[in-house]
Amino acid sequence: MPQNITDGDLQKLLHIALQSLAIQKTLLENQVAELNKEMRTLERDDELEKLDHSILLISRDYDHYKAMLDPTIKIDLENYYD
């Protein structure tokens, strides 16, 4: 395993991590929306609380990694593998 990582590779990894976190957050938010359609129960409320906590943790990680992005290095992951 390489001991040093280039700035470009680090930025690429950060972009990949941010995409992954954004997808995870969206999936959890969709679960919250589905649960909100159901009748209120203690079990549902407990599940919503867990989902909200997970979303909060993902949002913190997203913000943390986003702050590390170097705006001078542009990476277009949507077209990167084309």
PDB file of N, CA, C and O in Angstrom:
ATOM      1  N   MET A   1       0.847  -1.177   0.000  1.00  0.00           N
ATOM      2  CA  MET A   1       0.000   0.000   0.000  1.00  0.00           C
ATOM      3  C   MET A   1       0.893   1.241   0.000  1.00  0.00           C
ATOM      4  O   MET A   1       1.826   1.334   0.797  1.00  0.00           O
ATOM      5  N   PRO A   2       0.610   2.186  -0.885  1.00  0.00           N
ATOM      6  CA  PRO A   2       1.444   3.392  -0.944  1.00  0.00           C
ATOM      7  C   PRO A   2       1.365   4.201   0.350  1.00  0.00           C
ATOM      8  O   PRO A   2       0.306   4.320   0.965  1.00  0.00           O
ATOM      9  N   GLN A   3       2.496   4.744   0.739  1.00  0.00           N
ATOM     10  CA  GLN A   3       2.539   5.558   1.950  1.00  0.00           C
ATOM     11  C   GLN A   3       2.078   6.984   1.693  1.00  0.00           C
ATOM     12  O   GLN A   3       1.576   7.650   2.598  1.00  0.00           O
ATOM     13  N   ASN A   4       2.247   7.451   0.468  1.00  0.00           N
ATOM     14  CA  ASN A   4       1.869   8.818   0.121  1.00  0.00           C
ATOM     15  C   ASN A   4       0.764   8.790  -0.918  1.00  0.00           C
ATOM     16  O   ASN A   4       0.759   7.949  -1.817  1.00  0.00           O
ATOM     17  N   ILE A   5      -0.154   9.702  -0.785  1.00  0.00           N
ATOM     18  CA  ILE A   5      -1.248   9.813  -1.742  1.00  0.00           C
ATOM     19  C   ILE A   5      -1.149  11.193  -2.386  1.00  0.00           C
ATOM     20  O   ILE A   5      -0.905  12.191  -1.709  1.00  0.00           O
ATOM     21  N   THR A   6      -1.339  11.232  -3.683  1.00  0.00           N
ATOM     22  CA  THR A   6      -1.250  12.520  -4.373  1.00  0.00           C
ATOM     23  C   THR A   6      -2.481  13.356  -4.051  1.00  0.00           C
ATOM     24  O   THR A   6      -3.519  12.828  -3.652  1.00  0.00           O
ATOM     25  N   ASP A   7      -2.352  14.663  -4.229  1.00  0.00           N
ATOM     26  CA  ASP A   7      -3.490  15.556  -3.998  1.00  0.00           C
ATOM     27  C   ASP A   7      -4.658  15.186  -4.903  1.00  0.00           C
ATOM     28  O   ASP A   7      -5.812  15.201  -4.475  1.00  0.00           O
ATOM     29  N   GLY A   8      -4.356  14.855  -6.148  1.00  0.00           N
ATOM     30  CA  GLY A   8      -5.411  14.482  -7.086  1.00  0.00           C
ATOM     31  C   GLY A   8      -6.147  13.229  -6.653  1.00  0.00           C
ATOM     32  O   GLY A   8      -7.374  13.162  -6.737  1.00  0.00           O
ATOM     33  N   ASP A   9      -5.390  12.219  -6.182  1.00  0.00           N
ATOM     34  CA  ASP A   9      -6.025  10.989  -5.709  1.00  0.00           C
ATOM     35  C   ASP A   9      -6.864  11.241  -4.462  1.00  0.00           C
ATOM     36  O   ASP A   9      -7.954  10.687  -4.319  1.00  0.00           O
ATOM     37  N   LEU A  10      -6.357  12.075  -3.564  1.00  0.00           N
ATOM     38  CA  LEU A  10      -7.118  12.414  -2.361  1.00  0.00           C
ATOM     39  C   LEU A  10      -8.423  13.104  -2.736  1.00  0.00           C
ATOM     40  O   LEU A  10      -9.477  12.793  -2.181  1.00  0.00           O
ATOM     41  N   GLN A  11      -8.353  14.032  -3.667  1.00  0.00           N
ATOM     42  CA  GLN A  11      -9.560  14.747  -4.083  1.00  0.00           C
ATOM     43  C   GLN A  11     -10.555  13.788  -4.738  1.00  0.00           C
ATOM     44  O   GLN A  11     -11.762  13.899  -4.523  1.00  0.00           O
ATOM     45  N   LYS A  12     -10.052  12.857  -5.528  1.00  0.00           N
ATOM     46  CA  LYS A  12     -10.927  11.865  -6.155  1.00  0.00           C
ATOM     47  C   LYS A  12     -11.614  11.023  -5.082  1.00  0.00           C
ATOM     48  O   LYS A  12     -12.821  10.790  -5.152  1.00  0.00           O
ATOM     49  N   LEU A  13     -10.848  10.568  -4.094  1.00  0.00           N
ATOM     50  CA  LEU A  13     -11.429   9.791  -2.999  1.00  0.00           C
ATOM     51  C   LEU A  13     -12.473  10.593  -2.231  1.00  0.00           C
ATOM     52  O   LEU A  13     -13.514  10.060  -1.846  1.00  0.00           O
ATOM     53  N   LEU A  14     -12.194  11.866  -2.010  1.00  0.00           N
ATOM     54  CA  LEU A  14     -13.158  12.717  -1.312  1.00  0.00           C
ATOM     55  C   LEU A  14     -14.449  12.843  -2.112  1.00  0.00           C
ATOM     56  O   LEU A  14     -15.538  12.783  -1.542  1.00  0.00           O
ATOM     57  N   HIS A  15     -14.339  13.016  -3.426  1.00  0.00           N
ATOM     58  CA  HIS A  15     -15.533  13.114  -4.267  1.00  0.00           C
ATOM     59  C   HIS A  15     -16.336  11.813  -4.230  1.00  0.00           C
ATOM     60  O   HIS A  15     -17.565  11.840  -4.157  1.00  0.00           O
ATOM     61  N   ILE A  16     -15.646  10.689  -4.279  1.00  0.00           N
ATOM     62  CA  ILE A  16     -16.326   9.394  -4.214  1.00  0.00           C
ATOM     63  C   ILE A  16     -17.018   9.232  -2.864  1.00  0.00           C
ATOM     64  O   ILE A  16     -18.164   8.785  -2.799  1.00  0.00           O
ATOM     65  N   ALA A  17     -16.326   9.592  -1.795  1.00  0.00           N
ATOM     66  CA  ALA A  17     -16.920   9.493  -0.458  1.00  0.00           C
ATOM     67  C   ALA A  17     -18.149  10.388  -0.342  1.00  0.00           C
ATOM     68  O   ALA A  17     -19.160   9.982   0.230  1.00  0.00           O
ATOM     69  N   LEU A  18     -18.069  11.598  -0.879  1.00  0.00           N
ATOM     70  CA  LEU A  18     -19.204  12.520  -0.817  1.00  0.00           C
ATOM     71  C   LEU A  18     -20.394  11.977  -1.597  1.00  0.00           C
ATOM     72  O   LEU A  18     -21.537  12.098  -1.155  1.00  0.00           O
ATOM     73  N   GLN A  19     -20.130  11.379  -2.759  1.00  0.00           N
ATOM     74  CA  GLN A  19     -21.228  10.790  -3.528  1.00  0.00           C
ATOM     75  C   GLN A  19     -21.874   9.651  -2.755  1.00  0.00           C
ATOM     76  O   GLN A  19     -23.099   9.541  -2.708  1.00  0.00           O
ATOM     77  N   SER A  20     -21.058   8.812  -2.156  1.00  0.00           N
ATOM     78  CA  SER A  20     -21.570   7.692  -1.377  1.00  0.00           C
ATOM     79  C   SER A  20     -22.411   8.178  -0.198  1.00  0.00           C
ATOM     80  O   SER A  20     -23.496   7.654   0.053  1.00  0.00           O
ATOM     81  N   LEU A  21     -21.911   9.172   0.517  1.00  0.00           N
ATOM     82  CA  LEU A  21     -22.656   9.721   1.653  1.00  0.00           C
ATOM     83  C   LEU A  21     -23.969  10.356   1.201  1.00  0.00           C
ATOM     84  O   LEU A  21     -24.989  10.216   1.876  1.00  0.00           O
ATOM     85  N   ALA A  22     -23.951  11.047   0.072  1.00  0.00           N
ATOM     86  CA  ALA A  22     -25.173  11.672  -0.441  1.00  0.00           C
ATOM     87  C   ALA A  22     -26.210  10.609  -0.789  1.00  0.00           C
ATOM     88  O   ALA A  22     -27.399  10.791  -0.524  1.00  0.00           O
ATOM     89  N   ILE A  23     -25.768   9.504  -1.378  1.00  0.00           N
ATOM     90  CA  ILE A  23     -26.687   8.413  -1.718  1.00  0.00           C
ATOM     91  C   ILE A  23     -27.254   7.791  -0.449  1.00  0.00           C
ATOM     92  O   ILE A  23     -28.458   7.551  -0.357  1.00  0.00           O
ATOM     93  N   GLN A  24     -26.388   7.528   0.532  1.00  0.00           N
ATOM     94  CA  GLN A  24     -26.849   6.948   1.795  1.00  0.00           C
ATOM     95  C   GLN A  24     -27.876   7.852   2.470  1.00  0.00           C
ATOM     96  O   GLN A  24     -28.891   7.378   2.979  1.00  0.00           O
ATOM     97  N   LYS A  25     -27.608   9.147   2.470  1.00  0.00           N
ATOM     98  CA  LYS A  25     -28.523  10.104   3.091  1.00  0.00           C
ATOM     99  C   LYS A  25     -29.863  10.108   2.371  1.00  0.00           C
ATOM    100  O   LYS A  25     -30.911  10.132   3.017  1.00  0.00           O
ATOM    101  N   THR A  26     -29.844  10.085   1.048  1.00  0.00           N
ATOM    102  CA  THR A  26     -31.083  10.070   0.269  1.00  0.00           C
ATOM    103  C   THR A  26     -31.898   8.819   0.568  1.00  0.00           C
ATOM    104  O   THR A  26     -33.116   8.895   0.728  1.00  0.00           O
ATOM    105  N   LEU A  27     -31.235   7.671   0.643  1.00  0.00           N
ATOM    106  CA  LEU A  27     -31.945   6.427   0.955  1.00  0.00           C
ATOM    107  C   LEU A  27     -32.600   6.495   2.333  1.00  0.00           C
ATOM    108  O   LEU A  27     -33.739   6.062   2.504  1.00  0.00           O
ATOM    109  N   LEU A  28     -31.884   7.035   3.305  1.00  0.00           N
ATOM    110  CA  LEU A  28     -32.449   7.169   4.650  1.00  0.00           C
ATOM    111  C   LEU A  28     -33.611   8.160   4.663  1.00  0.00           C
ATOM    112  O   LEU A  28     -34.622   7.926   5.326  1.00  0.00           O
ATOM    113  N   GLU A  29     -33.468   9.257   3.937  1.00  0.00           N
ATOM    114  CA  GLU A  29     -34.561  10.235   3.867  1.00  0.00           C
ATOM    115  C   GLU A  29     -35.796   9.630   3.205  1.00  0.00           C
ATOM    116  O   GLU A  29     -36.923   9.952   3.582  1.00  0.00           O
ATOM    117  N   ASN A  30     -35.591   8.761   2.225  1.00  0.00           N
ATOM    118  CA  ASN A  30     -36.724   8.072   1.605  1.00  0.00           C
ATOM    119  C   ASN A  30     -37.410   7.146   2.598  1.00  0.00           C
ATOM    120  O   ASN A  30     -38.637   7.042   2.601  1.00  0.00           O
ATOM    121  N   GLN A  31     -36.629   6.469   3.445  1.00  0.00           N
ATOM    122  CA  GLN A  31     -37.210   5.620   4.482  1.00  0.00           C
ATOM    123  C   GLN A  31     -38.026   6.455   5.462  1.00  0.00           C
ATOM    124  O   GLN A  31     -39.109   6.046   5.879  1.00  0.00           O
ATOM    125  N   VAL A  32     -37.512   7.614   5.826  1.00  0.00           N
ATOM    126  CA  VAL A  32     -38.235   8.514   6.730  1.00  0.00           C
ATOM    127  C   VAL A  32     -39.558   8.924   6.102  1.00  0.00           C
ATOM    128  O   VAL A  32     -40.589   8.921   6.775  1.00  0.00           O
ATOM    129  N   ALA A  33     -39.542   9.275   4.830  1.00  0.00           N
ATOM    130  CA  ALA A  33     -40.767   9.688   4.138  1.00  0.00           C
ATOM    131  C   ALA A  33     -41.789   8.560   4.125  1.00  0.00           C
ATOM    132  O   ALA A  33     -42.981   8.797   4.323  1.00  0.00           O
ATOM    133  N   GLU A  34     -41.329   7.336   3.894  1.00  0.00           N
ATOM    134  CA  GLU A  34     -42.245   6.188   3.894  1.00  0.00           C
ATOM    135  C   GLU A  34     -42.826   5.957   5.288  1.00  0.00           C
ATOM    136  O   GLU A  34     -44.022   5.699   5.432  1.00  0.00           O
ATOM    137  N   LEU A  35     -41.986   6.049   6.305  1.00  0.00           N
ATOM    138  CA  LEU A  35     -42.470   5.855   7.672  1.00  0.00           C
ATOM    139  C   LEU A  35     -43.450   6.949   8.073  1.00  0.00           C
ATOM    140  O   LEU A  35     -44.395   6.690   8.818  1.00  0.00           O
ATOM    141  N   ASN A  36     -43.238   8.153   7.595  1.00  0.00           N
ATOM    142  CA  ASN A  36     -44.139   9.258   7.934  1.00  0.00           C
ATOM    143  C   ASN A  36     -45.529   9.070   7.344  1.00  0.00           C
ATOM    144  O   ASN A  36     -46.489   9.677   7.818  1.00  0.00           O
ATOM    145  N   LYS A  37     -45.650   8.238   6.318  1.00  0.00           N
ATOM    146  CA  LYS A  37     -46.956   7.965   5.718  1.00  0.00           C
ATOM    147  C   LYS A  37     -47.781   7.004   6.574  1.00  0.00           C
ATOM    148  O   LYS A  37     -49.005   6.943   6.448  1.00  0.00           O
ATOM    149  N   GLU A  38     -47.101   6.254   7.444  1.00  0.00           N
ATOM    150  CA  GLU A  38     -47.777   5.266   8.280  1.00  0.00           C
ATOM    151  C   GLU A  38     -48.389   5.933   9.510  1.00  0.00           C
ATOM    152  O   GLU A  38     -48.051   7.060   9.870  1.00  0.00           O
ATOM    153  N   MET A  39     -49.309   5.188  10.146  1.00  0.00           N
ATOM    154  CA  MET A  39     -49.897   5.686  11.389  1.00  0.00           C
ATOM    155  C   MET A  39     -48.821   5.755  12.463  1.00  0.00           C
ATOM    156  O   MET A  39     -47.850   4.999  12.446  1.00  0.00           O
ATOM    157  N   ARG A  40     -49.013   6.669  13.386  1.00  0.00           N
ATOM    158  CA  ARG A  40     -48.037   6.842  14.453  1.00  0.00           C
ATOM    159  C   ARG A  40     -48.097   5.665  15.423  1.00  0.00           C
ATOM    160  O   ARG A  40     -49.163   5.287  15.909  1.00  0.00           O
ATOM    161  N   THR A  41     -46.942   5.108  15.686  1.00  0.00           N
ATOM    162  CA  THR A  41     -46.794   4.071  16.699  1.00  0.00           C
ATOM    163  C   THR A  41     -45.472   4.321  17.410  1.00  0.00           C
ATOM    164  O   THR A  41     -44.610   5.037  16.901  1.00  0.00           O
ATOM    165  N   LEU A  42     -45.319   3.738  18.569  1.00  0.00           N
ATOM    166  CA  LEU A  42     -44.056   3.891  19.295  1.00  0.00           C
ATOM    167  C   LEU A  42     -42.909   3.248  18.521  1.00  0.00           C
ATOM    168  O   LEU A  42     -41.794   3.769  18.504  1.00  0.00           O
ATOM    169  N   GLU A  43     -43.190   2.120  17.886  1.00  0.00           N
ATOM    170  CA  GLU A  43     -42.161   1.428  17.104  1.00  0.00           C
ATOM    171  C   GLU A  43     -41.717   2.293  15.924  1.00  0.00           C
ATOM    172  O   GLU A  43     -40.525   2.398  15.637  1.00  0.00           O
ATOM    173  N   ARG A  44     -42.677   2.903  15.252  1.00  0.00           N
ATOM    174  CA  ARG A  44     -42.360   3.762  14.112  1.00  0.00           C
ATOM    175  C   ARG A  44     -41.578   4.981  14.585  1.00  0.00           C
ATOM    176  O   ARG A  44     -40.599   5.380  13.954  1.00  0.00           O
ATOM    177  N   ASP A  45     -42.011   5.571  15.696  1.00  0.00           N
ATOM    178  CA  ASP A  45     -41.308   6.739  16.232  1.00  0.00           C
ATOM    179  C   ASP A  45     -39.864   6.400  16.603  1.00  0.00           C
ATOM    180  O   ASP A  45     -38.958   7.207  16.393  1.00  0.00           O
ATOM    181  N   ASP A  46     -39.656   5.202  17.156  1.00  0.00           N
ATOM    182  CA  ASP A  46     -38.304   4.759  17.496  1.00  0.00           C
ATOM    183  C   ASP A  46     -37.465   4.601  16.231  1.00  0.00           C
ATOM    184  O   ASP A  46     -36.301   4.999  16.203  1.00  0.00           O
ATOM    185  N   GLU A  47     -38.049   4.024  15.190  1.00  0.00           N
ATOM    186  CA  GLU A  47     -37.338   3.857  13.918  1.00  0.00           C
ATOM    187  C   GLU A  47     -37.009   5.215  13.302  1.00  0.00           C
ATOM    188  O   GLU A  47     -35.917   5.404  12.767  1.00  0.00           O
ATOM    189  N   LEU A  48     -37.949   6.164  13.374  1.00  0.00           N
ATOM    190  CA  LEU A  48     -37.694   7.509  12.852  1.00  0.00           C
ATOM    191  C   LEU A  48     -36.542   8.181  13.598  1.00  0.00           C
ATOM    192  O   LEU A  48     -35.710   8.861  12.996  1.00  0.00           O
ATOM    193  N   GLU A  49     -36.508   7.985  14.894  1.00  0.00           N
ATOM    194  CA  GLU A  49     -35.438   8.570  15.699  1.00  0.00           C
ATOM    195  C   GLU A  49     -34.075   8.001  15.288  1.00  0.00           C
ATOM    196  O   GLU A  49     -33.095   8.738  15.185  1.00  0.00           O
ATOM    197  N   LYS A  50     -34.022   6.693  15.057  1.00  0.00           N
ATOM    198  CA  LYS A  50     -32.777   6.061  14.618  1.00  0.00           C
ATOM    199  C   LYS A  50     -32.359   6.578  13.242  1.00  0.00           C
ATOM    200  O   LYS A  50     -31.185   6.870  13.012  1.00  0.00           O
ATOM    201  N   LEU A  51     -33.322   6.690  12.333  1.00  0.00           N
ATOM    202  CA  LEU A  51     -33.022   7.188  10.992  1.00  0.00           C
ATOM    203  C   LEU A  51     -32.534   8.631  11.042  1.00  0.00           C
ATOM    204  O   LEU A  51     -31.571   8.990  10.364  1.00  0.00           O
ATOM    205  N   ASP A  52     -33.200   9.455  11.845  1.00  0.00           N
ATOM    206  CA  ASP A  52     -32.784  10.855  11.983  1.00  0.00           C
ATOM    207  C   ASP A  52     -31.352  10.954  12.516  1.00  0.00           C
ATOM    208  O   ASP A  52     -30.571  11.797  12.076  1.00  0.00           O
ATOM    209  N   HIS A  53     -31.024  10.084  13.466  1.00  0.00           N
ATOM    210  CA  HIS A  53     -29.666  10.076  14.021  1.00  0.00           C
ATOM    211  C   HIS A  53     -28.653   9.680  12.941  1.00  0.00           C
ATOM    212  O   HIS A  53     -27.590  10.289  12.830  1.00  0.00           O
ATOM    213  N   SER A  54     -28.984   8.669  12.156  1.00  0.00           N
ATOM    214  CA  SER A  54     -28.093   8.240  11.074  1.00  0.00           C
ATOM    215  C   SER A  54     -27.902   9.350  10.046  1.00  0.00           C
ATOM    216  O   SER A  54     -26.791   9.577   9.569  1.00  0.00           O
ATOM    217  N   ILE A  55     -28.983  10.035   9.711  1.00  0.00           N
ATOM    218  CA  ILE A  55     -28.903  11.148   8.757  1.00  0.00           C
ATOM    219  C   ILE A  55     -28.009  12.250   9.310  1.00  0.00           C
ATOM    220  O   ILE A  55     -27.214  12.831   8.572  1.00  0.00           O
ATOM    221  N   LEU A  56     -28.130  12.540  10.589  1.00  0.00           N
ATOM    222  CA  LEU A  56     -27.292  13.557  11.223  1.00  0.00           C
ATOM    223  C   LEU A  56     -25.810  13.182  11.137  1.00  0.00           C
ATOM    224  O   LEU A  56     -24.974  14.024  10.810  1.00  0.00           O
ATOM    225  N   LEU A  57     -25.486  11.922  11.429  1.00  0.00           N
ATOM    226  CA  LEU A  57     -24.091  11.480  11.367  1.00  0.00           C
ATOM    227  C   LEU A  57     -23.548  11.550   9.941  1.00  0.00           C
ATOM    228  O   LEU A  57     -22.411  11.971   9.727  1.00  0.00           O
ATOM    229  N   ILE A  58     -24.357  11.140   8.975  1.00  0.00           N
ATOM    230  CA  ILE A  58     -23.932  11.203   7.575  1.00  0.00           C
ATOM    231  C   ILE A  58     -23.723  12.653   7.157  1.00  0.00           C
ATOM    232  O   ILE A  58     -22.756  12.969   6.464  1.00  0.00           O
ATOM    233  N   SER A  59     -24.623  13.532   7.576  1.00  0.00           N
ATOM    234  CA  SER A  59     -24.496  14.954   7.232  1.00  0.00           C
ATOM    235  C   SER A  59     -23.219  15.550   7.812  1.00  0.00           C
ATOM    236  O   SER A  59     -22.551  16.350   7.157  1.00  0.00           O
ATOM    237  N   ARG A  60     -22.881  15.165   9.034  1.00  0.00           N
ATOM    238  CA  ARG A  60     -21.639  15.651   9.654  1.00  0.00           C
ATOM    239  C   ARG A  60     -20.422  15.181   8.861  1.00  0.00           C
ATOM    240  O   ARG A  60     -19.515  15.964   8.577  1.00  0.00           O
ATOM    241  N   ASP A  61     -20.412  13.889   8.507  1.00  0.00           N
ATOM    242  CA  ASP A  61     -19.296  13.368   7.712  1.00  0.00           C
ATOM    243  C   ASP A  61     -19.214  14.079   6.369  1.00  0.00           C
ATOM    244  O   ASP A  61     -18.127  14.442   5.920  1.00  0.00           O
ATOM    245  N   TYR A  62     -20.357  14.277   5.730  1.00  0.00           N
ATOM    246  CA  TYR A  62     -20.390  14.944   4.429  1.00  0.00           C
ATOM    247  C   TYR A  62     -19.775  16.338   4.536  1.00  0.00           C
ATOM    248  O   TYR A  62     -18.917  16.712   3.736  1.00  0.00           O
ATOM    249  N   ASP A  63     -20.223  17.097   5.528  1.00  0.00           N
ATOM    250  CA  ASP A  63     -19.700  18.459   5.711  1.00  0.00           C
ATOM    251  C   ASP A  63     -18.200  18.448   6.014  1.00  0.00           C
ATOM    252  O   ASP A  63     -17.452  19.296   5.526  1.00  0.00           O
ATOM    253  N   HIS A  64     -17.772  17.481   6.822  1.00  0.00           N
ATOM    254  CA  HIS A  64     -16.356  17.363   7.182  1.00  0.00           C
ATOM    255  C   HIS A  64     -15.500  17.103   5.943  1.00  0.00           C
ATOM    256  O   HIS A  64     -14.482  17.765   5.737  1.00  0.00           O
ATOM    257  N   TYR A  65     -15.914  16.142   5.125  1.00  0.00           N
ATOM    258  CA  TYR A  65     -15.139  15.810   3.925  1.00  0.00           C
ATOM    259  C   TYR A  65     -15.253  16.890   2.857  1.00  0.00           C
ATOM    260  O   TYR A  65     -14.296  17.142   2.124  1.00  0.00           O
ATOM    261  N   LYS A  66     -16.396  17.518   2.765  1.00  0.00           N
ATOM    262  CA  LYS A  66     -16.568  18.574   1.768  1.00  0.00           C
ATOM    263  C   LYS A  66     -15.624  19.740   2.060  1.00  0.00           C
ATOM    264  O   LYS A  66     -15.134  20.393   1.140  1.00  0.00           O
ATOM    265  N   ALA A  67     -15.373  19.995   3.337  1.00  0.00           N
ATOM    266  CA  ALA A  67     -14.466  21.083   3.716  1.00  0.00           C
ATOM    267  C   ALA A  67     -13.031  20.802   3.266  1.00  0.00           C
ATOM    268  O   ALA A  67     -12.228  21.729   3.156  1.00  0.00           O
ATOM    269  N   MET A  68     -12.702  19.546   3.008  1.00  0.00           N
ATOM    270  CA  MET A  68     -11.356  19.180   2.572  1.00  0.00           C
ATOM    271  C   MET A  68     -11.162  19.294   1.065  1.00  0.00           C
ATOM    272  O   MET A  68     -10.034  19.191   0.582  1.00  0.00           O
ATOM    273  N   LEU A  69     -12.231  19.503   0.320  1.00  0.00           N
ATOM    274  CA  LEU A  69     -12.112  19.578  -1.133  1.00  0.00           C
ATOM    275  C   LEU A  69     -11.282  20.779  -1.551  1.00  0.00           C
ATOM    276  O   LEU A  69     -11.401  21.866  -0.985  1.00  0.00           O
ATOM    277  N   ASP A  70     -10.462  20.567  -2.526  1.00  0.00           N
ATOM    278  CA  ASP A  70      -9.648  21.636  -3.106  1.00  0.00           C
ATOM    279  C   ASP A  70     -10.377  22.129  -4.351  1.00  0.00           C
ATOM    280  O   ASP A  70     -10.461  21.400  -5.339  1.00  0.00           O
ATOM    281  N   PRO A  71     -10.907  23.353  -4.324  1.00  0.00           N
ATOM    282  CA  PRO A  71     -11.691  23.847  -5.464  1.00  0.00           C
ATOM    283  C   PRO A  71     -10.873  24.013  -6.740  1.00  0.00           C
ATOM    284  O   PRO A  71     -11.440  24.172  -7.821  1.00  0.00           O
ATOM    285  N   THR A  72      -9.549  23.977  -6.626  1.00  0.00           N
ATOM    286  CA  THR A  72      -8.723  24.117  -7.830  1.00  0.00           C
ATOM    287  C   THR A  72      -8.595  22.801  -8.596  1.00  0.00           C
ATOM    288  O   THR A  72      -8.179  22.796  -9.754  1.00  0.00           O
ATOM    289  N   ILE A  73      -8.951  21.686  -7.954  1.00  0.00           N
ATOM    290  CA  ILE A  73      -8.886  20.379  -8.616  1.00  0.00           C
ATOM    291  C   ILE A  73     -10.302  19.963  -8.972  1.00  0.00           C
ATOM    292  O   ILE A  73     -11.111  19.664  -8.093  1.00  0.00           O
ATOM    293  N   LYS A  74     -10.594  19.947 -10.248  1.00  0.00           N
ATOM    294  CA  LYS A  74     -11.936  19.604 -10.728  1.00  0.00           C
ATOM    295  C   LYS A  74     -11.973  18.136 -11.129  1.00  0.00           C
ATOM    296  O   LYS A  74     -11.153  17.681 -11.927  1.00  0.00           O
ATOM    297  N   ILE A  75     -12.928  17.400 -10.571  1.00  0.00           N
ATOM    298  CA  ILE A  75     -13.115  15.993 -10.913  1.00  0.00           C
ATOM    299  C   ILE A  75     -14.588  15.786 -11.235  1.00  0.00           C
ATOM    300  O   ILE A  75     -15.458  16.045 -10.404  1.00  0.00           O
ATOM    301  N   ASP A  76     -14.856  15.319 -12.439  1.00  0.00           N
ATOM    302  CA  ASP A  76     -16.221  15.039 -12.878  1.00  0.00           C
ATOM    303  C   ASP A  76     -16.428  13.531 -12.829  1.00  0.00           C
ATOM    304  O   ASP A  76     -16.170  12.834 -13.811  1.00  0.00           O
ATOM    305  N   LEU A  77     -16.895  13.022 -11.680  1.00  0.00           N
ATOM    306  CA  LEU A  77     -17.038  11.581 -11.523  1.00  0.00           C
ATOM    307  C   LEU A  77     -18.106  10.992 -12.434  1.00  0.00           C
ATOM    308  O   LEU A  77     -18.032   9.817 -12.793  1.00  0.00           O
ATOM    309  N   GLU A  78     -19.095  11.791 -12.811  1.00  0.00           N
ATOM    310  CA  GLU A  78     -20.145  11.273 -13.690  1.00  0.00           C
ATOM    311  C   GLU A  78     -19.575  10.857 -15.036  1.00  0.00           C
ATOM    312  O   GLU A  78     -20.050   9.894 -15.637  1.00  0.00           O
ATOM    313  N   ASN A  79     -18.574  11.564 -15.510  1.00  0.00           N
ATOM    314  CA  ASN A  79     -17.963  11.249 -16.802  1.00  0.00           C
ATOM    315  C   ASN A  79     -16.571  10.640 -16.663  1.00  0.00           C
ATOM    316  O   ASN A  79     -15.918  10.359 -17.668  1.00  0.00           O
ATOM    317  N   TYR A  80     -16.116  10.435 -15.448  1.00  0.00           N
ATOM    318  CA  TYR A  80     -14.749   9.973 -15.203  1.00  0.00           C
ATOM    319  C   TYR A  80     -14.478   8.604 -15.822  1.00  0.00           C
ATOM    320  O   TYR A  80     -13.407   8.373 -16.383  1.00  0.00           O
ATOM    321  N   TYR A  81     -15.447   7.700 -15.718  1.00  0.00           N
ATOM    322  CA  TYR A  81     -15.238   6.329 -16.178  1.00  0.00           C
ATOM    323  C   TYR A  81     -15.757   6.080 -17.582  1.00  0.00           C
ATOM    324  O   TYR A  81     -15.753   4.940 -18.045  1.00  0.00           O
ATOM    325  N   ASP A  82     -16.204   7.124 -18.268  1.00  0.00           N
ATOM    326  CA  ASP A  82     -16.685   6.953 -19.648  1.00  0.00           C
ATOM    327  C   ASP A  82     -15.544   6.765 -20.607  1.00  0.00           C
ATOM    328  O   ASP A  82     -15.766   6.607 -21.807  1.00  0.00           O
TER     329      ASP A  82
END
